[in-house]
């Protein structure tokens, strides 16, 4: 028999009408100032920018992986979720050559070559 507003209940009739009037004024003001339309436009703009980001990243990764990224998922699905992950290891190697440089006892820069494990690529 009262209007619930947040955690309190408004039971006084005059206070109830005042609350409803304030809410309707707010909605009317937002419609006049295109507040809702501006929010919707911003939301849609963010969605479009997200889509552009995904497309850009897809194209960029395809360039970096020399054309192997475009059909990577399809090839992996055709192999039937290969347990050995041969297809994924082709695109994302687990080991690579690393060059470590530091200063030796004579003060000159020394370079050492290692085989590094890329932990992020181990699934």
Secondary structure, 3 states (H helix, E strand, C coil): CCEEECCEEECCHHHHHHHHHHHHHHHHHHHHCCHHHHHHHHHHHHHHHHHHHHHHHHHHHHHHCCCCCCCHHHHHHHCCCCCCCHHHHHHCCCEEEEEEEEECCCCCEEEEEEEEECHHHCC
